[in-house]
Amino acid sequence: MATQQDDDVEPDFRRLDSRVPLHQIVQHEIRNYILKEGLRPGDPLKSESELARLFGVSRNSVREAVKALESTGVLETRRGSGVYIRDFSFAPLLDHLPYGLMQGHRALRELAALRKTLESALITDAMRAMTPESVTAMRETLETMRELAERGEHFAEQDRRFHQLLFRDLDNTMLLRLFDLFWQAFHAAAPPARGRTPMDAYQGHAAILDAILSGDPDQARDAIQDHYVGIEAKLTVDPPPAAPRPTETTDAGGS
């Protein structure tokens, strides 16, 4: 595939694998072009025709690539204005992640393991940075958990809040977004807990806070590790068999 010079910009456009659809390769080249040019969120992208000439491909291939990059949050089309670089967001990834995780327990187990590893590794820094205000907020959140657990009720939002507070004072926006993404994706896709009561979950969180208040990072790390034992246990149970696919004579419209 020939590369044509356009405004002294020559992306390295090489079709390394003929089995890869052309529009996917063009996506890669558009991302490379954005990086090479130092384009920032809000900057306009060249028109379809200019990109087609730049890469030596058809406008249709460019159009397909742009649509795909819109779906992943890299670009946005403004009607009557053109295509622009979009500010980075985890939202597109979050939209797709729960669906991908629901395809099997392996992905969920890997996600839980990754989250456990990150929280365990960062808890020492989090303890050093934690403010009295965050400790108070964690105590209040934990108390609400206890009240709900005593009534046999689950407390998903308080669980989410507790883990946000754990690392809030590190003042790392990217980290907090990533942890929250993990939490939302996991809770959207994880199977119901088996043999693990709300009180079990409360006690796991209480152990984490007690360890933090003790000032012992090793104890806090162990408490986080123990907290994930129950989470990982419910992912070792084999999922129920998939429902049979409807036959041609079945009314697929559903009830």
CYANA upper distance limits for C-alpha pairs under 8 A (distance plus 0.5 A):
  1 MET  CA     13 PHE  CA      7.88
  1 MET  CA     14 ARG  CA      7.17
  1 MET  CA     15 ARG  CA      7.37
  1 MET  CA     56 GLY  CA      7.35
  2 ALA  CA     13 PHE  CA      8.35
  2 ALA  CA     55 PHE  CA      8.07
  2 ALA  CA     56 GLY  CA      6.40
  3 THR  CA     10 GLU  CA      7.54
  3 THR  CA     11 PRO  CA      8.18
  3 THR  CA     12 ASP  CA      8.22
  3 THR  CA     13 PHE  CA      6.93
  3 THR  CA     54 LEU  CA      7.24
  3 THR  CA     55 PHE  CA      6.10
  3 THR  CA     56 GLY  CA      6.17
  4 GLN  CA     10 GLU  CA      7.48
  4 GLN  CA     53 ARG  CA      7.09
  4 GLN  CA     54 LEU  CA      5.81
  4 GLN  CA     55 PHE  CA      6.94
  4 GLN  CA     56 GLY  CA      6.75
  5 GLN  CA      9 VAL  CA      6.47
  5 GLN  CA     10 GLU  CA      5.96
  5 GLN  CA     54 LEU  CA      6.74
  6 ASP  CA     10 GLU  CA      7.45
  6 ASP  CA     53 ARG  CA      8.13
  6 ASP  CA     54 LEU  CA      6.12
 10 GLU  CA     54 LEU  CA      7.96
 11 PRO  CA     29 GLU  CA      7.34
 11 PRO  CA     32 ASN  CA      7.68
 11 PRO  CA     33 TYR  CA      6.86
 11 PRO  CA     55 PHE  CA      8.05
 12 ASP  CA     29 GLU  CA      8.17
 13 PHE  CA     29 GLU  CA      7.08
 13 PHE  CA     55 PHE  CA      7.17
 15 ARG  CA     22 LEU  CA      8.45
 15 ARG  CA     25 ILE  CA      7.57
 20 VAL  CA     24 GLN  CA      7.39
 20 VAL  CA     25 ILE  CA      7.68
 21 PRO  CA     25 ILE  CA      7.32
 22 LEU  CA     26 VAL  CA      6.78
 22 LEU  CA     61 SER  CA      7.24
 23 HIS  CA     27 GLN  CA      6.73
 23 HIS  CA     61 SER  CA      5.49
 23 HIS  CA     62 VAL  CA      7.17
 23 HIS  CA     64 GLU  CA      6.46
 23 HIS  CA     65 ALA  CA      5.54
 24 GLN  CA     28 HIS  CA      7.04
 24 GLN  CA     65 ALA  CA      6.88
 25 ILE  CA     29 GLU  CA      6.85
 26 VAL  CA     30 ILE  CA      6.58
 26 VAL  CA     55 PHE  CA      8.29
 26 VAL  CA     61 SER  CA      7.64
 26 VAL  CA     62 VAL  CA      7.03
 26 VAL  CA     65 ALA  CA      6.46
 27 GLN  CA     31 ARG  CA      6.85
 27 GLN  CA     62 VAL  CA      8.45
 27 GLN  CA     65 ALA  CA      5.44
 27 GLN  CA     66 VAL  CA      7.56
 27 GLN  CA     68 ALA  CA      8.11
 27 GLN  CA     69 LEU  CA      7.35
 28 HIS  CA     32 ASN  CA      6.75
 29 GLU  CA     33 TYR  CA      6.50
 30 ILE  CA     34 ILE  CA      6.71
 31 ARG  CA     35 LEU  CA      6.88
 32 ASN  CA     36 LYS  CA      6.57
 33 TYR  CA     37 GLU  CA      6.51
 34 ILE  CA     38 GLY  CA      6.53
 34 ILE  CA     39 LEU  CA      5.81
 35 LEU  CA     39 LEU  CA      7.03
 39 LEU  CA     43 ASP  CA      6.56
 39 LEU  CA     85 ILE  CA      7.77
 40 ARG  CA     85 ILE  CA      6.97
 40 ARG  CA     86 ARG  CA      8.49
 40 ARG  CA     87 ASP  CA      8.35
 41 PRO  CA     84 TYR  CA      7.95
 41 PRO  CA     85 ILE  CA      5.28
 41 PRO  CA     86 ARG  CA      5.35
 41 PRO  CA     87 ASP  CA      5.24
 41 PRO  CA     88 PHE  CA      8.38
 42 GLY  CA     84 TYR  CA      6.25
 42 GLY  CA     85 ILE  CA      5.80
 42 GLY  CA     86 ARG  CA      6.64
 42 GLY  CA     87 ASP  CA      7.84
 43 ASP  CA     84 TYR  CA      6.07
 43 ASP  CA     85 ILE  CA      6.00
 44 PRO  CA     82 GLY  CA      7.65
 44 PRO  CA     83 VAL  CA      6.41
 44 PRO  CA     84 TYR  CA      4.75
 44 PRO  CA     85 ILE  CA      6.76
 45 LEU  CA     82 GLY  CA      8.12
 45 LEU  CA     83 VAL  CA      6.03
 45 LEU  CA     84 TYR  CA      5.87
 45 LEU  CA     85 ILE  CA      7.23
 46 LYS  CA     50 GLU  CA      6.45
 46 LYS  CA     51 LEU  CA      6.68
 46 LYS  CA     83 VAL  CA      8.14
 47 SER  CA     51 LEU  CA      6.70
 47 SER  CA     82 GLY  CA      7.74
 47 SER  CA     83 VAL  CA      7.99
 48 GLU  CA     52 ALA  CA      6.50
 48 GLU  CA     59 ARG  CA      6.33
 48 GLU  CA     62 VAL  CA      6.68
 48 GLU  CA     63 ARG  CA      7.24
 49 SER  CA     53 ARG  CA      6.76
 49 SER  CA     59 ARG  CA      6.50
 50 GLU  CA     54 LEU  CA      6.56
 51 LEU  CA     55 PHE  CA      6.56
 51 LEU  CA     59 ARG  CA      8.33
 51 LEU  CA     62 VAL  CA      7.46
 52 ALA  CA     56 GLY  CA      6.11
 52 ALA  CA     57 VAL  CA      5.51
 52 ALA  CA     58 SER  CA      6.05
 52 ALA  CA     59 ARG  CA      5.83
 52 ALA  CA     61 SER  CA      8.47
 52 ALA  CA     62 VAL  CA      6.78
 53 ARG  CA     57 VAL  CA      7.24
 57 VAL  CA     61 SER  CA      7.14
 57 VAL  CA     62 VAL  CA      7.93
 58 SER  CA     62 VAL  CA      7.17
 59 ARG  CA     63 ARG  CA      6.52
 60 ASN  CA     64 GLU  CA      6.72
 61 SER  CA     65 ALA  CA      6.72
 62 VAL  CA     66 VAL  CA      6.60
 63 ARG  CA     67 LYS  CA      6.77
 64 GLU  CA     68 ALA  CA      6.80
 65 ALA  CA     69 LEU  CA      6.73
 66 VAL  CA     70 GLU  CA      6.63
 66 VAL  CA     75 LEU  CA      7.64
 67 LYS  CA     71 SER  CA      6.92
 68 ALA  CA     72 THR  CA      7.12
 69 LEU  CA     73 GLY  CA      6.75
 69 LEU  CA     74 VAL  CA      5.74
 69 LEU  CA     75 LEU  CA      6.18
 70 GLU  CA     74 VAL  CA      6.24
 70 GLU  CA     75 LEU  CA      5.16
 70 GLU  CA     76 GLU  CA      5.94
 70 GLU  CA     77 THR  CA      8.14
 71 SER  CA     92 PRO  CA      7.47
 72 THR  CA     92 PRO  CA      5.87
 72 THR  CA     93 LEU  CA      7.54
 73 GLY  CA     86 ARG  CA      7.03
 73 GLY  CA     87 ASP  CA      8.39
 73 GLY  CA     88 PHE  CA      7.45
 73 GLY  CA     89 SER  CA      7.37
 73 GLY  CA     91 ALA  CA      8.39
 73 GLY  CA     92 PRO  CA      6.43
 74 VAL  CA     85 ILE  CA      6.86
 74 VAL  CA     86 ARG  CA      5.89
 74 VAL  CA     87 ASP  CA      7.91
 74 VAL  CA     88 PHE  CA      7.45
 75 LEU  CA     83 VAL  CA      7.21
 75 LEU  CA     84 TYR  CA      6.20
 75 LEU  CA     85 ILE  CA      5.31
 75 LEU  CA     86 ARG  CA      5.43
 76 GLU  CA     83 VAL  CA      6.19
 76 GLU  CA     84 TYR  CA      5.90
 76 GLU  CA     85 ILE  CA      6.98
 76 GLU  CA     86 ARG  CA      6.44
 77 THR  CA     81 SER  CA      8.25
 77 THR  CA     82 GLY  CA      6.25
 77 THR  CA     83 VAL  CA      4.89
 77 THR  CA     84 TYR  CA      6.80
 78 ARG  CA     82 GLY  CA      5.95
 78 ARG  CA     83 VAL  CA      6.69
 78 ARG  CA     84 TYR  CA      7.99
 90 PHE  CA     94 LEU  CA      6.57
 90 PHE  CA    177 ARG  CA      7.93
 90 PHE  CA    178 LEU  CA      8.37
 90 PHE  CA    181 LEU  CA      8.08
 91 ALA  CA     95 ASP  CA      6.64
 92 PRO  CA     96 HIS  CA      7.11
 93 LEU  CA     97 LEU  CA      6.39
 94 LEU  CA     98 PRO  CA      7.55
 94 LEU  CA    181 LEU  CA      6.78
 94 LEU  CA    184 GLN  CA      8.50
 94 LEU  CA    185 ALA  CA      7.31
 95 ASP  CA     99 TYR  CA      8.44
 96 HIS  CA    100 GLY  CA      6.97
 97 LEU  CA    101 LEU  CA      6.63
 97 LEU  CA    185 ALA  CA      6.70
 98 PRO  CA    102 MET  CA      6.69
 98 PRO  CA    185 ALA  CA      5.38
 98 PRO  CA    186 PHE  CA      7.62
 98 PRO  CA    188 ALA  CA      6.56
 98 PRO  CA    189 ALA  CA      6.03
 99 TYR  CA    103 GLN  CA      7.48
 99 TYR  CA    189 ALA  CA      7.96
100 GLY  CA    107 ALA  CA      8.43
101 LEU  CA    105 HIS  CA      7.84
101 LEU  CA    107 ALA  CA      6.02
101 LEU  CA    108 LEU  CA      6.31
101 LEU  CA    185 ALA  CA      8.19
101 LEU  CA    186 PHE  CA      8.32
101 LEU  CA    189 ALA  CA      6.62
102 MET  CA    108 LEU  CA      8.43
102 MET  CA    189 ALA  CA      5.83
102 MET  CA    190 ALA  CA      8.07
103 GLN  CA    107 ALA  CA      8.44
104 GLY  CA    108 LEU  CA      7.74
105 HIS  CA    109 ARG  CA      6.59
105 HIS  CA    235 LEU  CA      6.72
105 HIS  CA    236 THR  CA      8.25
105 HIS  CA    238 ASP  CA      8.49
105 HIS  CA    239 PRO  CA      7.98
106 ARG  CA    110 GLU  CA      6.70
107 ALA  CA    111 LEU  CA      6.63
108 LEU  CA    112 ALA  CA      6.65
108 LEU  CA    186 PHE  CA      7.34
108 LEU  CA    189 ALA  CA      8.32
108 LEU  CA    190 ALA  CA      7.55
108 LEU  CA    235 LEU  CA      7.85
109 ARG  CA    113 ALA  CA      6.62
109 ARG  CA    232 GLU  CA      7.07
109 ARG  CA    235 LEU  CA      6.83
110 GLU  CA    114 LEU  CA      6.62
111 LEU  CA    115 ARG  CA      6.70
111 LEU  CA    182 PHE  CA      7.70
111 LEU  CA    186 PHE  CA      8.13
112 ALA  CA    116 LYS  CA      6.60
112 ALA  CA    186 PHE  CA      8.25
112 ALA  CA    228 TYR  CA      8.18
112 ALA  CA    231 ILE  CA      8.13
112 ALA  CA    232 GLU  CA      7.49
113 ALA  CA    117 THR  CA      6.63
114 LEU  CA    118 LEU  CA      6.74
115 ARG  CA    119 GLU  CA      6.62
115 ARG  CA    179 PHE  CA      7.72
115 ARG  CA    182 PHE  CA      7.60
116 LYS  CA    120 SER  CA      6.46
116 LYS  CA    224 ILE  CA      7.74
116 LYS  CA    225 GLN  CA      7.22
116 LYS  CA    228 TYR  CA      7.17
117 THR  CA    121 ALA  CA      6.57
118 LEU  CA    122 LEU  CA      6.66
119 GLU  CA    123 ILE  CA      6.38
119 GLU  CA    224 ILE  CA      7.88
120 SER  CA    221 ARG  CA      5.70
120 SER  CA    224 ILE  CA      6.80
120 SER  CA    225 GLN  CA      7.48
121 ALA  CA    221 ARG  CA      8.25
122 LEU  CA    126 ALA  CA      6.67
123 ILE  CA    127 MET  CA      6.57
123 ILE  CA    166 LEU  CA      8.37
123 ILE  CA    167 PHE  CA      8.18
123 ILE  CA    217 PRO  CA      7.57
123 ILE  CA    220 ALA  CA      7.62
123 ILE  CA    221 ARG  CA      7.12
124 THR  CA    128 ARG  CA      7.00
124 THR  CA    217 PRO  CA      5.84
124 THR  CA    221 ARG  CA      8.40
125 ASP  CA    129 ALA  CA      6.85
125 ASP  CA    170 LEU  CA      7.92
126 ALA  CA    130 MET  CA      6.38
126 ALA  CA    166 LEU  CA      7.24
126 ALA  CA    167 PHE  CA      5.98
126 ALA  CA    168 ARG  CA      8.47
126 ALA  CA    169 ASP  CA      7.29
126 ALA  CA    170 LEU  CA      6.47
127 MET  CA    212 ILE  CA      7.08
127 MET  CA    215 GLY  CA      8.10
127 MET  CA    217 PRO  CA      8.07
129 ALA  CA    169 ASP  CA      6.07
129 ALA  CA    170 LEU  CA      6.52
130 MET  CA    134 SER  CA      6.88
130 MET  CA    135 VAL  CA      7.66
130 MET  CA    166 LEU  CA      8.27
130 MET  CA    167 PHE  CA      8.32
130 MET  CA    168 ARG  CA      8.36
130 MET  CA    169 ASP  CA      5.96
130 MET  CA    170 LEU  CA      8.20
131 THR  CA    135 VAL  CA      6.98
131 THR  CA    169 ASP  CA      7.47
132 PRO  CA    136 THR  CA      6.66
133 GLU  CA    137 ALA  CA      6.72
134 SER  CA    138 MET  CA      6.59
134 SER  CA    165 LEU  CA      6.68
134 SER  CA    166 LEU  CA      8.34
134 SER  CA    168 ARG  CA      8.40
134 SER  CA    169 ASP  CA      8.26
135 VAL  CA    139 ARG  CA      6.71
136 THR  CA    140 GLU  CA      6.79
137 ALA  CA    141 THR  CA      6.61
137 ALA  CA    165 LEU  CA      8.04
138 MET  CA    142 LEU  CA      6.48
138 MET  CA    162 PHE  CA      6.48
138 MET  CA    165 LEU  CA      7.08
138 MET  CA    166 LEU  CA      8.40
138 MET  CA    209 LEU  CA      8.21
139 ARG  CA    143 GLU  CA      6.65
139 ARG  CA    209 LEU  CA      8.44
140 GLU  CA    144 THR  CA      6.92
141 THR  CA    145 MET  CA      6.85
141 THR  CA    158 GLN  CA      6.51
141 THR  CA    161 ARG  CA      7.85
141 THR  CA    162 PHE  CA      7.01
142 LEU  CA    146 ARG  CA      6.76
142 LEU  CA    158 GLN  CA      8.13
142 LEU  CA    162 PHE  CA      7.99
142 LEU  CA    202 TYR  CA      7.89
142 LEU  CA    205 HIS  CA      7.84
142 LEU  CA    206 ALA  CA      7.34
143 GLU  CA    147 GLU  CA      6.84
144 THR  CA    148 LEU  CA      6.76
144 THR  CA    158 GLN  CA      7.97
145 MET  CA    149 ALA  CA      6.46
145 MET  CA    155 PHE  CA      6.62
145 MET  CA    158 GLN  CA      7.03
145 MET  CA    159 ASP  CA      8.35
145 MET  CA    202 TYR  CA      6.56
146 ARG  CA    150 GLU  CA      6.60
146 ARG  CA    199 MET  CA      7.72
146 ARG  CA    202 TYR  CA      6.62
147 GLU  CA    151 ARG  CA      7.20
148 LEU  CA    152 GLY  CA      6.89
148 LEU  CA    153 GLU  CA      5.53
148 LEU  CA    154 HIS  CA      7.07
148 LEU  CA    155 PHE  CA      7.25
148 LEU  CA    198 PRO  CA      8.38
149 ALA  CA    153 GLU  CA      5.76
149 ALA  CA    154 HIS  CA      6.94
149 ALA  CA    155 PHE  CA      8.21
149 ALA  CA    198 PRO  CA      5.39
149 ALA  CA    199 MET  CA      5.43
149 ALA  CA    202 TYR  CA      7.29
150 GLU  CA    198 PRO  CA      8.47
150 GLU  CA    199 MET  CA      7.29
152 GLY  CA    197 THR  CA      8.03
152 GLY  CA    198 PRO  CA      6.60
152 GLY  CA    199 MET  CA      7.93
153 GLU  CA    198 PRO  CA      6.87
154 HIS  CA    198 PRO  CA      5.97
155 PHE  CA    159 ASP  CA      6.67
155 PHE  CA    198 PRO  CA      8.20
156 ALA  CA    160 ARG  CA      6.76
157 GLU  CA    161 ARG  CA      6.61
158 GLN  CA    162 PHE  CA      6.51
159 ASP  CA    163 HIS  CA      7.00
160 ARG  CA    164 GLN  CA      6.80
160 ARG  CA    180 ASP  CA      8.01
160 ARG  CA    183 TRP  CA      7.37
161 ARG  CA    165 LEU  CA      6.69
162 PHE  CA    166 LEU  CA      6.83
163 HIS  CA    167 PHE  CA      7.50
164 GLN  CA    168 ARG  CA      6.35
164 GLN  CA    176 LEU  CA      7.36
164 GLN  CA    179 PHE  CA      8.30
164 GLN  CA    180 ASP  CA      7.78
165 LEU  CA    169 ASP  CA      8.13
167 PHE  CA    171 ASP  CA      8.37
167 PHE  CA    176 LEU  CA      7.65
168 ARG  CA    172 ASN  CA      8.07
168 ARG  CA    176 LEU  CA      7.56
172 ASN  CA    176 LEU  CA      6.80
173 THR  CA    177 ARG  CA      6.65
174 MET  CA    178 LEU  CA      6.63
175 LEU  CA    179 PHE  CA      6.65
176 LEU  CA    180 ASP  CA      6.56
177 ARG  CA    181 LEU  CA      6.49
178 LEU  CA    182 PHE  CA      6.72
179 PHE  CA    183 TRP  CA      6.71
180 ASP  CA    184 GLN  CA      6.62
181 LEU  CA    185 ALA  CA      6.50
182 PHE  CA    186 PHE  CA      6.44
183 TRP  CA    187 HIS  CA      6.61
184 GLN  CA    188 ALA  CA      6.53
185 ALA  CA    189 ALA  CA      6.74
186 PHE  CA    190 ALA  CA      6.01
190 ALA  CA    235 LEU  CA      8.29
191 PRO  CA    234 LYS  CA      8.09
191 PRO  CA    235 LEU  CA      8.07
192 PRO  CA    234 LYS  CA      8.49
193 ALA  CA    197 THR  CA      8.35
193 ALA  CA    234 LYS  CA      6.52
194 ARG  CA    234 LYS  CA      6.79
196 ARG  CA    200 ASP  CA      6.59
196 ARG  CA    201 ALA  CA      7.83
196 ARG  CA    230 GLY  CA      7.77
197 THR  CA    201 ALA  CA      7.09
198 PRO  CA    202 TYR  CA      6.67
199 MET  CA    203 GLN  CA      6.63
200 ASP  CA    204 GLY  CA      6.86
201 ALA  CA    205 HIS  CA      7.05
201 ALA  CA    227 HIS  CA      8.42
202 TYR  CA    206 ALA  CA      6.64
203 GLN  CA    207 ALA  CA      6.60
204 GLY  CA    208 ILE  CA      7.09
204 GLY  CA    223 ALA  CA      7.90
204 GLY  CA    226 ASP  CA      7.93
204 GLY  CA    227 HIS  CA      5.69
205 HIS  CA    209 LEU  CA      6.98
205 HIS  CA    227 HIS  CA      7.66
206 ALA  CA    210 ASP  CA      6.60
207 ALA  CA    211 ALA  CA      6.61
207 ALA  CA    223 ALA  CA      6.52
208 ILE  CA    212 ILE  CA      6.79
208 ILE  CA    220 ALA  CA      6.33
208 ILE  CA    223 ALA  CA      5.63
208 ILE  CA    224 ILE  CA      6.71
208 ILE  CA    227 HIS  CA      8.48
209 LEU  CA    213 LEU  CA      6.67
209 LEU  CA    220 ALA  CA      8.37
210 ASP  CA    214 SER  CA      6.72
211 ALA  CA    215 GLY  CA      7.24
211 ALA  CA    216 ASP  CA      6.92
211 ALA  CA    217 PRO  CA      8.09
211 ALA  CA    219 GLN  CA      5.99
211 ALA  CA    220 ALA  CA      5.15
211 ALA  CA    223 ALA  CA      7.47
212 ILE  CA    216 ASP  CA      7.14
212 ILE  CA    217 PRO  CA      7.63
212 ILE  CA    219 GLN  CA      8.32
212 ILE  CA    220 ALA  CA      6.11
216 ASP  CA    220 ALA  CA      6.85
217 PRO  CA    221 ARG  CA      6.53
218 ASP  CA    222 ASP  CA      6.66
219 GLN  CA    223 ALA  CA      6.65
220 ALA  CA    224 ILE  CA      6.83
221 ARG  CA    225 GLN  CA      6.77
222 ASP  CA    226 ASP  CA      6.59
223 ALA  CA    227 HIS  CA      6.56
224 ILE  CA    228 TYR  CA      7.04
225 GLN  CA    229 VAL  CA      7.21
226 ASP  CA    230 GLY  CA      8.08
227 HIS  CA    231 ILE  CA      7.79
228 TYR  CA    232 GLU  CA      6.47
229 VAL  CA    233 ALA  CA      6.51
230 GLY  CA    234 LYS  CA      7.11
231 ILE  CA    235 LEU  CA      7.47
232 GLU  CA    236 THR  CA      7.21
233 ALA  CA    237 VAL  CA      7.88
246 PRO  CA    250 THR  CA      6.06
246 PRO  CA    251 ASP  CA      8.31
246 PRO  CA    252 ALA  CA      7.19
